[in-house]
Amino acid sequence: MLKRRPLKKCKVLSSVHYRPYSSLGSYSCPVIYTNLANKLLTLLKGCSSLQSFKQIHSQMITFSVQIHNHLLCKLVELQNLPYAALLFTHIPRHGDFSYNIMIRALTNTWQQFDAAIELYYQMKFSSIRPNNFTYPFLLIACGNTNSTTCGKVAHSSIFKTGLDTDLHVCHSLITFYAKCDQMDFAKSVFDEIGERDVVSWNSLISGYSRLGLARESVGSFRKMRMAGFEPNEMTLVSVLGSCGDLGDLELGKWIERFMEENGMKMNSYIGSSLLNMYGKCGDLESARRVFDRMSKREVITWNAMITGYAQNGMSEEAVKLFHLMKEEGATPDKITMVGVLSACAALAALDLGIWVDEFASQKGLRYDIYVGTALIDMYAKCGNLERALSLFEEMPTRNVVCWNAMIMALAVHGRAYEAISLFTRLIEENHLISPNDVTFVGVLSACVHVGLVEEGHRWFNAMVSTFGIVPKMEHYSCMVDLLARAGYLNEAYEFIETMPEKPDAVTFGALLCACRNHKNVEVGERVMNKLLELEPSNSGNYVISSKLYASSKRWDDSARMRGLMRARGVTKTPGCSWIEMDHQVHEFRAGDDLQNGSREISEVIGLLYEDMKLHGYIPKIDIE
């Protein structure tokens, strides 16, 4: 009778009561035994349920038919980890094959990466030598757990046993180092490969792309082409991601032509990569062309197109596409919801946002960190700050993005003291979450909205001294805006001159608006000259400059700015508004002839106008 040998190292392979193999009833005739073994093996290969597997297994135990590795492979196929672990502990004589089966299954099938690493060490302690089938899956486990020490020790063993010439092992090493953010080591492994193939290049290119090293990814792709290798689908997906990060539209379009010329199928995997690339490059027309010609659209495809619209300011198109997605029977996932909620926030489409909230609740996704943060942002931008606050407090876990969304929401709504209080709560209560540069944009914006000049200075200085965050242009712009709104116009201009980076149009624009409000032509003239150099085609700069002169009754200068605007062919960009009716968002501008629902829209505008007058609104009719 066989003795049970429980494994102490691997927690997944726990000890369970098990009926030992019996030697009773075994056949003495080798022919009969072989026929029975073959029959049971045939039945095992064809079985598709755990119940039938148990019946076959019981027959094998009864007649001492010991084909353990076949049983183990079938249990992996049936995805039954407890049974597989139990069977593994009772295999009388382990070899590298059974260990490899379990390490691969723990890595690929069950994603129990820590258990796979433990089993690898158990294999070594059992004096069983890992081979070229062991290391690739071990390295996957190490990469997913960021176990750099274990991976490097494995690399040393690979080198000592001469497996560094095995291509599959080398590719796994490159991927491991890339996942652990050590591309220098990955590149070294790649450089030492004697006979590279397409997979070698793909491992390197995807490693760079995954880490956001877009230039290196595209550069490696060009070298691959020069070396005479033809890219495959995996290559193109990685390079398309890098093209999007770089805004390299030319290379992205070349890849699409390459696909067409080589008859590559436009499936969801590569199709969504093309859509993402065009979306990041701002070419939504090409993205929609690719989207419309796809015969089969999976949710990843819809997500890429909706997100592209939302991120490029085409929120109305994102909402329309979402409605089309529902009509065609595709089920939204959390990525869809985040994209649609972003569009709802931009359009103030509260009704649709509420529908997404209810849908997310039904799917158990309301408190997903990404969906929850998008909901907070949507409710805040649609004016329902109390609902945003309620959702924030209900979130079971929060990351820095979630905190930033709520701080910014309070700031934009003018509740500066609450925004600063929430920021203080973040740094006092959450030692695992550190504020980032976006957090300070929210805090400084809060100070701007209520004129907390000293408070703003304190937090701006604390960015470097306390939190080690180097201020960016957005932080300098906030400080300029803060000083300018408070009437410290000369100080604001001096602050601009001390900035380490060249100020942008947004920074000067905030100061020019403050000069107009405070009727300070002296500083305003210096600012407008800078602005007209930076943005000669921005109509707003001419209009505000004209108003600045008019407020000081310098009518000739005011007319001169209007004349300069006409001479340069600059036209004023009209503002636009949105009204949502029956879950449809209608956009209109001054002078538009509203066709659909015009009576209802006019009635709503009339009611809003009367309500505004009751609250003391007086329309501005000064010079435009």
Secondary structure, DSSP 8 states (H G I E B T S, - for coil): -------SS-SSS----------TT--S-HHHHHHHHHHHHHHHHH--SHHHHHHHHHHHHHTT---HHHHHHHHHHTT-HHHHHHHHHT-SS--HHHHHHHHHIIIIIS--HHHHHHHHHHHHHTT----TTTHHHHHHHHHHHT-HHHHHHHHHHHHHTTGGG-HHHHHHHHHHHHHTT-HHHHHHHHHT-SS--HHHHHHHHHHHHHTT-HHHHHHHHHHHHHTT----HHHHHHHHHHHHHHT-HHHHHHHHHHHHHTT----HHHHHHHHHHHHHTT-HHHHHHHHHT-SS--HHHHHHHHHHHHHTT-HHHHHHHHHHHHHTT----HHHHHHHHHHHHHHT-HHHHHHHHHHHHHTT-TTSHHHHHHHHHHHHHTT-HHHHHHHHHH-SS--HHHHHHHHHHHHHTT-HHHHHHHHHHHHHH-TT----HHHHHHHHHHHHHHT-HHHHHHHHHHHHHTT-----HHHHHHHHHHHHHTT-HHHHHHHHHT-SS---HHHHHHHHHHHHHHT-HHHHHHHHHHHHHH-TT-HHHHHHHHHHHHHTT-HHHHHHHHHHHHHTT------EEEEEETTEEEEEETT----TTHHHHHHHHHHHHHHHHHTT-----S--
